[in-house]
Amino acid sequence: MLLFHFLAKRVMKAIVCESFDHPSLLTLTEQPDPELADHQVLIDVAATGLGYVDALTVSGLYQIKPPLPFVPGNEIAGTILATGSQVVHLKPGDRVLAMPSQGGLAERISVSADRCHKISDRLDFAAAASFLVNYCTAYHGLITCGEITASDTVLVLGASGGVGMAAIDLAKSQGAFVIAAASTEEKQAAALAAGADLSIDYSQPAWRDALKQQLAGRPLTVVYDPVGGDFADPALRSLAPSGRYLVVGFASGKIPSIAANLTLLKQIRVIGVNWGGFIGIHPEASEPVIQSLLNMTTEGKLNPIAGHRFALEQAGEAMTTMLERRAIGKVVITQE
C-alpha cells in the first residue's frame, strides 16, 4: 500500500506538445513527476502565464522550434514543495514566481533556484504568472529605453493585451498621461480600468484624427508599439518633435516600414525594445529590474492583474483565444 501511494504521487497531469499543429489539438496527459536536482526546487504550479509566442510555438509558426515532445509554458507561480541540497535561500512553503525555459503547463515543475523569486501575499498567483515577461518588457521599454517621466504622454497600441496592460500600469506608476488604443469597446473599457486616462478605437480608418482630438493640444511624446503593421505609420506621424517610438513587437503579423524622413525632420528616436535580447547580452541587468518591479508591486505602485483564465485542460482553447485576437489581458492557466 505504501509503495502504491508513493508511485501515485509520482504521476502528474501536463499538457504535452507532441507535434507542431494548431493548439486546439493539445490534450491533457499524465507524466512522471519531475526529478529534483541539487540546485533546483520542486514547485506546485498554481498558475501559468501564456503569451502569443506560446501559441505560435505550439503551432510551429515561431522562429524558434523546441525539440519535440515538450511541455509549453515559461511563466509560472506557485508554492515550493521541496528543495535540492544546494538550495539555501528558498524553503518549502515559499510562494514564488519563476521563468523556466518550458514545462509550465503541468501540475508540478522542477526549476533552478536562481530562476525563482519570492512574492508577497499581496500578489496572487494568477497575477504573478502574468508578471515577468510583460512587466520586464514594459520597464525596459518605458524606463530604460524610453526614459519616461511624469511630463510624458504615452500612446499604447494593443492596449488591452497583456503587453499593453503592463505598459499602462507602469507608465501610470511614473505619472505619465496614457492614451490606450484598442479595437473594441470592451477592450477600451478594459484598458481604462487598468488605468489609462483616455482611449481610442484604432480599428477605425480615421483613428489618427480621433487621437488628435483626444490629445487636445497635448504633445504625444512616446508611442509603445507591440502591434506594428498598418498602425505604425499613423502613430509615428502623430509623435511630437523629439518623441520616442518604442518598437516592442509585431502582433499584427506584419513588420512595418518606417518613414525615415520623419525621424529626421521631427528628430524622432525609434528604439527597439528587446528585453530577452538585452539580458542575453547583459544578464546582470535582469535581477535589479525584477526586484524593482516586485518592490513597486509590494508598495502598491503597480497593480498587475490576470486577464482571461482557463483550467489546465483548456490550454489549447486558451492559446486559440490569443491567436484569434479575442484575449483581454494576460491569458493565465490556473490550478488554484
Phi, psi and omega in degrees: 000317179296319179296318178299317180298319180296315180295323180297324180290343184271008179242138180223167176266143180205158172263119182245127175271108183271332179207155180284114184200183181297137182302335180298343180273355178294142179228161179275130180230172174259138181226155173296148174301147179293148173286158182242110177279167185300330184264006187251167169236148175262125186245132169278108188285121177264329182205147178230123177275138179244142176240171180302326180298324179300316180294320178295320182296314178299324181284349183080018184257357181272156184292337177251127180243111179290156177299141178270151348281163177210158175261115181292171174105114181232018173226114184227162171215145181178200184243136179288129178263324182203159180231149175287167187294338181267356183274123183241338186263358178231156181214161176304137182100343178293138173271129185220159163244154183206161179229083174287166179288331176192178176100004186285339181272065181208164180288329180219156180207144172262130185227142174303134185300331182285356175262003184255147178225128177294145178235151180280165178295341180295331184261111180286164188297320181297318177293321180297321179287349179265003202266304198300301187296309185292317183284324175295320177296316179297318179297311181299319182288307188281321186265306183290309182275314185276340178051047184288154176226181180293346180273356184274150168246123188245128171261123179253114175276150183060042193292339184272353178280173181300319179296315181293318180299318178296320179296318177300311183300314183289319179298319179292328178296337179265002177086007182286158174269130189238130173248124183261130176253120181215165193261352179221164178298322180297318180290322176297318180298321179295320179293321177294321178295332179281353174124354180299146181280322180217166177219156175222155176265102183272012171275350180276143183302324184261034185293335177293324176294321177296322177296317179299319178296318180294324180293326176050046178090349178286131180289134175275116188255339183219135170243128176251109191238099172264009189253311181070215178062215184286352180279341188294312186297312177300323180293317179298318181291340180277347181294143174285160175308140181069018178286169180239128178252114185261111181272108186256327182179186186224060183298338178290344182091358182236127178274120184281159170264133182267134176286097186298330180296329178292322178296327178286308185295322183260002179055045181272141173261124174257118190238126176280129182250102182230087183299314181299316178294322181296312182285343172295325178273324183236070183300334180292345182278345186292307187301315179300323179293313180298316180294322177298317179293318179295320178296319179296325178291314179299323180280356179083011179279337175238148182225071180295137179226149176278154176263234179299135179244139179225157174280165183303318182290350179260017184302320178297319177296321180298315179293324177297321177302320178291316181298328181269010175061032179259354184283142172240124184076186180284129178282131185229136171265123183247144177230016181289000000 
